Amino acid sequence: MKTSARPAALATALLCATALLAFETGGPAYTKRVETKLLAEPKPLAEAAGKLAFGRKVKVEQVQGAWLRISDGPTAGWVFAGNLSATAPNEGKGLDGLPVAASETTATAAARPLTPAAVEYAGRRNLSDARADLDWLLEQCQTIAPEDVEAFLQEKKKGEFQ
């Protein structure tokens, strides 16, 4: 890329993909991440209070904006609503449609997020612009401090600060 983009624009683009669902106090919700972190308070950088596995049915104890205080027996904590589903996920597949079990995931699907594979592919295919773009993106990601992301989200009322 030849132009410089604000790091906050990258954070905004990533957060725009998150859709919030309506949850009610006392109702059920289901974890939709391989591992869902429970936080000690309703803040993105809060300390972890526990974690739950994929597809776990939990009880919504409290709703505070886009944050939910949930419990699974003695385990309780805060979760951003975008990390939960109102409906139970399919036992064999995650919400992204890919198999949950590693033994059922193809090598192609598993390799997609690997940066070294992307760099190697760009070099092998003589995609110098693509490699330069990837290098630029990785550099930009390293310049973004978590505190800056939280301040941006709060200022623009994005993500969990809606």
ABEGO torsion letter per residue (X at the ends): XABBBBAAAAAAAAAAABBBBBBBBGBBBBBABABBBBBABBBAABBBAEBBBBGBBBBBABBBEABBBBBBEABBEBBBAAABBABBBBAABBAAGBBABAAABBAAAAAAABAAAAAAAAAAAGBAAAAAAAAAAAAAAAABBAAAAAAAAAAAGBEAAX
